[in-house]
């Protein structure tokens, strides 16, 4: 276990060293306007791994995911992002998506006025296809049952399944899940957990941001804790589950 204040990978050279990792973030700094949100974050994710990105509300977790996905907000001012040796830090979100980074946002972004199947088909309009529609229906049988239903009229749990399925309809090398359990009943949380485990079994690398830290840690190989825009802990999920003092200090659990 290591508890780290400031930059966790200080001393790790950028560029070629970062490019050698499957996925690497090196000293990224991102802002919403003048607000300095992501303050020197560095992390690595191994191929096929699930990494839990944890912290209290406002710690900068979602902002870090959005910076990785190359969204316009927050604005990445400096630092490097590498996927399989390819630099993403100078790319736009659509380029990062085509490179294999798929973000499932907290608000799900289900398109109103379209059916479940139309949402999935739309995800495959651009090049870079992942699972076929029929494969997705095998993976998400509830969506198969509701393929002709207007997507926004489904339950929150079903919409979350659609948001994940839509990401898997694209080529996925790194899946970013932002608060996948928020507002869901425990039985649906268990189903989403099963889906995430099956995603891992397919070899898809995942970063999960989740306020339900214990649930996220049960799924994850490793964990990172953020506090006020910086990483303050990195270690295995088991180390964090076994460290009540650290969880209480940074996660209030």
C-alpha positions in Angstrom: 0.0 0.0 0.0 1.2 3.5 -0.6 -0.4 6.8 0.6 0.8 9.6 -1.6 0.4 13.3 -1.3 0.9 15.4 -4.4 1.9 13.7 -7.7 1.9 9.9 -7.3 4.2 9.2 -10.2 6.7 12.0 -9.6 9.9 10.9 -11.1 8.2 8.8 -13.7 9.4 10.2 -17.1 6.7 11.2 -19.5 6.7 10.4 -23.2 8.2 7.0 -24.0 8.0 5.6 -20.5 4.3 6.4 -20.2 3.8 5.1 -23.7 5.1 1.7 -22.6 2.0 1.2 -20.3 -1.3 -0.1 -21.6 -3.0 3.1 -20.3 -1.1 5.9 -18.6 -2.0 9.4 -17.3 0.9 11.6 -16.5 0.6 14.8 -14.5 -2.6 16.1 -16.0 -4.0 19.5 -14.9 -7.5 20.5 -15.9 -9.7 23.5 -15.3 -13.4 24.6 -15.5 -12.8 28.2 -16.5 -10.6 29.5 -13.7 -11.4 26.7 -11.3 -8.4 24.4 -10.9 -10.0 20.9 -10.6 -7.6 18.2 -11.6 -4.2 19.0 -10.0 -1.4 16.8 -11.3 -3.0 13.4 -11.5 -0.9 10.4 -12.7 -2.1 6.8 -12.8 -1.5 3.6 -14.8 -4.1 0.9 -15.7 -3.1 -2.6 -16.8 -4.8 -4.3 -19.6 -7.9 -6.2 -18.5 -7.8 -4.5 -15.0 -10.6 -2.8 -13.1 -9.4 0.3 -11.3 -11.7 2.0 -8.7 -11.3 5.8 -8.7 -12.7 6.9 -5.3 -13.1 10.0 -3.2 -15.6 12.3 -1.6 -18.0 14.4 -3.6 -16.0 17.2 -5.3 -12.7 15.4 -5.1 -12.2 15.6 -8.9 -13.1 12.0 -9.9 -15.7 12.8 -12.6 -13.5 15.6 -13.9 -10.6 13.2 -14.3 -12.7 10.7 -16.3 -13.9 13.6 -18.5 -10.4 14.7 -19.1 -9.3 11.2 -20.0 -12.2 11.0 -22.4 -11.0 14.3 -23.9 -14.3 16.1 -23.3 -14.2 19.9 -23.7 -14.9 20.5 -20.0 -12.8 20.4 -18.0 -10.1 21.9 -20.2 -6.9 19.9 -20.1 -4.1 22.5 -19.8 -1.1 20.2 -19.5 0.0 16.6 -19.0 -0.1 13.5 -21.1 -2.6 10.6 -21.7 -1.4 7.4 -23.5 -3.4 4.4 -24.7 -1.3 1.5 -26.1 1.5 3.8 -26.8 -0.6 6.3 -28.6 -0.9 9.9 -27.3 -4.5 11.1 -26.6 -3.8 14.4 -24.8 -4.0 16.4 -28.0 -7.1 14.7 -29.3 -10.8 15.6 -29.3 -13.4 13.5 -27.7 -14.6 11.9 -30.9 -11.0 10.9 -31.7 -10.5 9.4 -28.3 -13.7 7.4 -28.8 -12.5 6.1 -32.1 -9.2 5.2 -30.4 -11.1 3.0 -27.9 -12.0 5.2 -24.9 -15.7 5.0 -24.1 -17.3 7.0 -21.4 -20.6 6.1 -19.7 -21.5 9.4 -18.0 -23.3 9.7 -14.8 -26.4 11.2 -16.5 -26.4 8.4 -19.1 -27.2 10.7 -22.1 -30.0 8.4 -23.4 -31.4 10.1 -26.5 -35.1 10.9 -26.2 -37.6 10.1 -28.9 -35.6 7.0 -30.0 -36.1 3.4 -29.1 -33.6 1.2 -27.3 -32.5 -0.3 -30.6 -32.2 3.1 -32.4 -29.9 4.3 -29.5 -27.7 1.2 -30.1 -27.8 1.5 -33.9 -26.8 5.2 -33.7 -23.8 4.3 -31.6 -22.5 2.3 -34.6 -22.9 4.9 -37.3 -19.3 6.0 -37.1 -16.4 3.6 -37.7 -15.0 1.6 -34.8 -17.7 -1.0 -34.1 -17.7 -3.3 -31.0 -20.3 -5.9 -30.2 -23.1 -6.5 -32.7 -26.6 -5.5 -31.8 -27.6 -9.2 -31.4 -24.5 -9.8 -29.2 -25.6 -6.9 -27.0 -29.1 -8.4 -26.7 -27.6 -11.7 -25.6 -25.6 -9.8 -23.0 -28.5 -7.6 -21.9 -31.7 -9.6 -22.3 -33.8 -6.9 -20.7 -32.8 -4.6 -23.6 -33.8 -7.3 -26.0 -37.3 -7.4 -24.4 -37.6 -3.6 -24.8 -35.9 -3.0 -28.1 -38.9 -1.2 -29.6 -39.6 0.8 -26.4 -38.7 4.5 -26.2 -35.5 4.4 -24.3 -36.2 7.3 -21.9 -39.4 5.6 -20.6 -37.4 2.7 -19.1 -36.4 2.4 -15.5 -33.2 4.0 -14.2 -31.5 0.6 -14.1 -32.6 -0.3 -17.6 -31.3 3.0 -18.9 -28.0 2.3 -17.1 -27.8 -1.0 -18.9 -28.5 0.8 -22.2 -25.8 3.3 -21.5 -23.2 0.5 -20.9 -24.5 -1.4 -24.0 -24.2 1.7 -26.1 -20.5 2.0 -25.1 -19.9 -1.7 -25.9 -21.4 -1.1 -29.3 -18.2 0.8 -30.0 -14.7 -0.6 -30.1 -13.7 -0.5 -26.4 -10.2 -0.6 -25.1 -10.8 1.4 -22.0 -14.3 1.7 -20.5 -15.0 4.7 -18.1 -18.0 4.2 -15.8 -19.1 7.3 -13.9 -21.4 6.4 -10.9 -23.0 3.4 -12.5 -25.0 2.5 -9.3 -26.4 5.9 -8.5 -30.1 5.9 -7.7 -30.5 2.2 -8.4 -32.2 -0.4 -6.2 -29.9 -3.1 -4.7 -31.2 -5.8 -7.0 -30.3 -3.7 -10.0 -26.9 -2.9 -8.5 -26.2 -6.6 -8.4 -27.2 -6.9 -12.0 -24.9 -4.1 -13.0 -22.1 -5.7 -11.0 -22.6 -8.9 -12.9 -22.4 -7.0 -16.2 -19.1 -5.3 -15.2 -17.7 -8.7 -14.2 -18.7 -10.1 -17.6 -17.1 -7.1 -19.3 -13.8 -7.9 -17.4 -14.1 -11.5 -18.5 -14.0 -10.2 -22.1 -10.6 -8.5 -21.3 -12.0 -5.0 -21.4 -10.1 -2.6 -19.1 -12.3 -0.4 -16.9 -12.0 2.6 -14.6 -15.0 2.9 -12.3 -16.0 6.1 -10.3 -18.5 5.2 -7.7 -19.7 6.7 -4.4 -20.6 3.2 -3.2 -16.9 2.6 -2.5 -17.3 -0.9 -1.0 -19.3 -2.1 -4.0 -16.7 -0.7 -6.4 -13.9 -2.3 -4.4 -15.5 -5.7 -4.5 -15.3 -5.5 -8.3 -11.8 -3.9 -8.6 -8.3 -5.1 -8.8 -6.7 -1.8 -7.6 -7.9 1.5 -6.2 -7.0 5.1 -6.3 -8.3 7.8 -3.9 -8.6 11.4 -4.9 -8.8 14.4 -2.5 -9.1 18.0 -3.7 -8.0 17.2 -7.2 -4.9 15.1 -6.3 -4.3 11.4 -5.8 -3.6 10.6 -2.1 -3.7 6.8 -2.2 -2.9 4.0 -4.6 -2.9 0.3 -3.8 -4.9 -2.9 -4.2 -8.6 -3.1 -3.6 -8.0 -5.5 -0.7 -5.6 -3.1 1.0 -8.2 -0.4 1.0 -11.0 -2.7 2.1 -8.8 -3.9 5.0 -7.8 -0.3 6.0 -10.7 1.2 8.0 -8.6 4.2 9.0 -7.9 5.2 5.5 -11.4 4.6 4.3 -12.8 6.7 7.2 -10.3 9.6 6.4 -10.9 9.9 2.7 -14.2 8.0 2.0 -16.1 8.4 5.3 -16.9 4.7 5.4 
